[in-house]
Amino acid sequence: MQTLSSMQRNSTYQKYLNIVLVLAIFLVYESLSGIYLFLPPFFGVMFVLFINAIKNEDSATLFATSFALMFFEAQKGYVLFSSIVYFTLLYKLVILKMDKYVQCVACTKIIMILLAYVGYYFFSYTLAETFLLIEPAFSWYVVYYIAVEFFLLLIF
């Protein structure tokens, strides 16, 4: 006879199941955002999730976010692993220092979203110039994406 506690699912199992479910929903959403430009790609949100996963040493969330970033790069035509390298460099060089000096949570979120979008554009541009690749295209939709993602991060 099993006890009630042994019949319940392990919380770690539920965490991985939630991560897989959210990742599947995100991949469908990301595909739709490539078609419908009014849907933001949540690049800044992925950056915040990536940074939080590193800070909390959460390898499952880090892996899922990295997979989502690779899907984003493939969808938008960026160099593979460029966003992961950029986010890691940004974390080591900027975010660790910023956390010491900026205490405003909303200010931190807007800075992180701006760094994600604007900084990644310049990072991709630098990669393109260095390795003679196709330069990334700039779109004014980015301003809309920054605003939407900032307000979403303020809510959550």
N, C-alpha and C positions, 0 to 999 in steps of 0.2 A: 504494500500500500504506500502510495506516495504522499508526502506531506504537501501542504499548500505552498510552502516556500520553494519546494523543488519543482513544482508544476509551473511556476511563473517564469517568464522569459528573463534571461540575463539582461541587465541594463546596458551592458556593452554591446550585446547583439542588437538591441533596439536602437542604439546610437548609430551603428553601422547601417542598419536598415533605413533610418531617417536620412543619413548622408546619401545613400544610394538613391532614395526616392527624390530628394531635393536636386541631386545631380541630374537625374533623368528629366525632371521637369525643367531644369535650367537649360539642358541641351535642346529640348523642344522649343523653349522660349528664345534661345539664342538663334536658332534657325529662323524663327519668325521675325526676329529683329533684323535679320539680313534682308528680309523681303519688305517689311514695313518699317520705314525709317523713323516713324514717330515712337517706336518702342526702343528705349535706351538699352544698350548692350550690357549694362551693369559692370562695366570695366572697373570703375571706381569702387563699387561694392565688393568686387572680387579682390581688389587691392586691400581693402580693410579686412576682409576675411583672411587673406593670406598673411597679413601682418599679425592679426590676432591669433592665428594658428601657430605662428612662429613664437610669439610671446608666451602662449599657453602650452607650448610643446605638444600640440595636438597633431600627431602625424596623420591620422585618418582625414581630418579636415584639410590639412596641408596637401595631402595627396589628391583629394577630390578637387580642391581649388586649382591645383596645378593642372589636373586633367581638363578642367573647365577652361583654363587659360590657353591650353594647347588647342582646344576646340575653337576658342575665340580667334586665335592666330590663324588657324586653317580657314575659318569662315571669312575673315577679313583680308587674307593674303599677306600676313606678316611673316617674318622669319621665325621658324620653329624655336621655341624656348627663349625667345627674346624678351617676352614679358616676364617670365620667371627670373631670368638673369637681371632684368631691370628692377623688378620688385625687391630682389635680394640685395642688390647694390644700394637701392634707395633705403632699405631698412637699415643696413649697416652704416651707411654714410650720413643719412639725414634723420630718419625717424628716431633712432636711439638718442640723438642729441636734442631733437625737437621735444621729446617727451620730458626732458629735464627742464625745459624753459617755458613751454606752453602749457598752461593749466586749464584753459578753457576747452571744454569738450567739443562744443560746436565749432570753435576755431580750428581745432585739430582735424575734425572731419572735413571741413571745407579745404584745408590745406592738403590733406591726403587725397581728396578727389581731384583737386587741381594738379597736384604732382602726378597723379596717375594718368590723367588725360594729356595734359600739356607736356609733361616731362617725357611720357612715352612717345609722343609724336617726335620730339627732338631726338630722343634716343634712337628711334627707328630711322629718322632722317640721317643721323650720324652713321648708323650702320650701313645705310644705302650708299652714302657718299664714300665711306671707307672701302666697302667691298663691291662697288660699282653695281649695285642692285637698283631696282625700280624704286624711285622715291615715293614715300607714302603721300596719299592725297589728303589735303586738308578740307574739312567740311564745316560749315557753320552750325551744323546739327550738334556739334560737340558742346557748344554753349548751352543748348537745350538739355543735352544729356547730363552735363555737370549740374545744372539747376535741379533737374528731376531727382538725380541720385543723392544730391545733398539733402533735399527735403525728405527723401525716403530714409536716409540714415538718421536724420533728426527725429523721425517718428519712432524708429526702432532702435 
